[in-house]
């Protein structure tokens, strides 16, 4: 009899496991279909409402109910007089750069979204930029994306709180004006190309290396091959060509700047960069946007973050935040750190 009870218990466990796996597979399929059909590419948040909410929360704490009621009525009358559906709109975008300018794809989608609704010569864009530069191709593309707004008569203010250097400054110059926090680093209008070479190490250890090319300058600089005087001169010429193009780009968009003085690869504090023509005004990004709220409807536009499969599963199981299973995650990390001797 015990034998058949064991068999029944095993069968029940197997059935539960199969049912659980089937339910999980169905949930994943449903979440995938749901996400594909309803996923939002762009998230938009009204900063005016955010400021108003902050104000209201403070009012609750510092005013009595009579003062709040009187103030609410006054604000309602003021809002009714000031409300105009054709008023200026400002769209706030963000770009935090890395050496490859990998955020450019996200920025391009956000610019697409703005261009769909923005009204030329009426609406504006504030681009909050932080980048110390990177590849010529990456930041050249990023600058071209920003220029799309300017070319369509959408005024662009580039706001720099910490750094806009090298390719980051090239990108900033694509806007109509640049405002920066006083201690932000600005400039670095130059080009650098590190070229490590291991040829002498290989030669010292009697290791042959051959690099076969067609074309005189197909590979003028090589990591493992010997760098010839002609190859070095050709490569330096290319760097100079890029630097010249960089200087021309800045000179065209920042006519007040003395290119001969500022295009030497040096950097300046924004407080110094104003007198050099590299920056138009000193202001933190937060304060610049805060002052816009009284004259325009201000919207923050960002690419929607894509949820991971785990986040989707937790949402489907009724958890609003992945942190709901934080204890399990901690246990999992502890177990994964245990290794056999």
Rosetta blueprint (number, residue, H / E / L):
1 X L
2 X H
3 X H
4 X H
5 X H
6 X H
7 X H
8 X H
9 X H
10 X H
11 X H
12 X H
13 X H
14 X H
15 X H
16 X H
17 X H
18 X H
19 X H
20 X H
21 X H
22 X H
23 X H
24 X H
25 X H
26 X H
27 X H
28 X H
29 X H
30 X H
31 X H
32 X H
33 X H
34 X H
35 X H
36 X H
37 X H
38 X H
39 X L
40 X L
41 X L
42 X E
43 X E
44 X E
45 X E
46 X E
47 X H
48 X H
49 X H
50 X H
51 X H
52 X H
53 X H
54 X H
55 X H
56 X H
57 X H
58 X H
59 X H
60 X H
61 X H
62 X H
63 X L
64 X L
65 X H
66 X H
67 X H
68 X H
69 X H
70 X H
71 X H
72 X H
73 X H
74 X H
75 X H
76 X H
77 X H
78 X H
79 X H
80 X H
81 X H
82 X H
83 X L
84 X L
85 X L
86 X L
87 X L
88 X L
89 X E
90 X E
91 X E
92 X E
93 X E
94 X E
95 X E
96 X E
97 X L
98 X L
99 X L
100 X L
101 X L
102 X L
103 X L
104 X H
105 X H
106 X H
107 X H
108 X H
109 X H
110 X H
111 X H
112 X H
113 X H
114 X H
115 X H
116 X H
117 X H
118 X L
119 X L
120 X L
121 X L
122 X L
123 X L
124 X E
125 X E
126 X E
127 X E
128 X E
129 X E
130 X E
131 X E
132 X L
133 X L
134 X L
135 X L
136 X H
137 X H
138 X H
139 X H
140 X H
141 X H
142 X H
143 X H
144 X H
145 X H
146 X H
147 X H
148 X H
149 X H
150 X H
151 X H
152 X L
153 X L
154 X L
155 X E
156 X E
157 X E
158 X E
159 X E
160 X E
161 X E
162 X E
163 X E
164 X E
165 X E
166 X L
167 X H
168 X H
169 X H
170 X H
171 X H
172 X H
173 X H
174 X L
175 X L
176 X L
177 X E
178 X E
179 X E
180 X E
181 X L
182 X L
183 X L
184 X L
185 X E
186 X E
187 X E
188 X L
189 X L
190 X L
191 X L
192 X L
193 X L
194 X L
195 X L
196 X L
197 X L
198 X L
199 X H
200 X H
201 X H
202 X H
203 X H
204 X H
205 X L
206 X L
207 X L
208 X L
209 X L
210 X L
211 X L
212 X L
213 X L
214 X L
215 X L
216 X L
217 X L
218 X L
219 X L
220 X L
221 X L
222 X L
223 X L
224 X L
225 X L
226 X L
227 X L
228 X L
229 X H
230 X H
231 X H
232 X H
233 X H
234 X H
235 X H
236 X H
237 X H
238 X H
239 X H
240 X H
241 X H
242 X H
243 X H
244 X H
245 X H
246 X H
247 X H
248 X H
249 X H
250 X H
251 X H
252 X H
253 X H
254 X L
255 X L
256 X L
257 X L
258 X L
259 X H
260 X H
261 X H
262 X H
263 X L
264 X L
265 X L
266 X L
267 X E
268 X E
269 X E
270 X H
271 X H
272 X H
273 X H
274 X L
275 X L
276 X L
277 X L
278 X L
279 X L
280 X L
281 X E
282 X E
283 X L
284 X L
285 X H
286 X H
287 X H
288 X H
289 X H
290 X H
291 X H
292 X H
293 X L
294 X L
295 X L
296 X L
297 X E
298 X E
299 X E
300 X E
301 X E
302 X E
303 X E
304 X L
305 X L
306 X L
307 X L
308 X L
309 X H
310 X H
311 X H
312 X H
313 X H
314 X H
315 X H
316 X H
317 X L
318 X L
319 X L
320 X L
321 X L
322 X H
323 X H
324 X H
325 X H
326 X H
327 X H
328 X H
329 X H
330 X H
331 X H
332 X H
333 X H
334 X H
335 X H
336 X H
337 X L
338 X L
339 X L
340 X L
341 X L
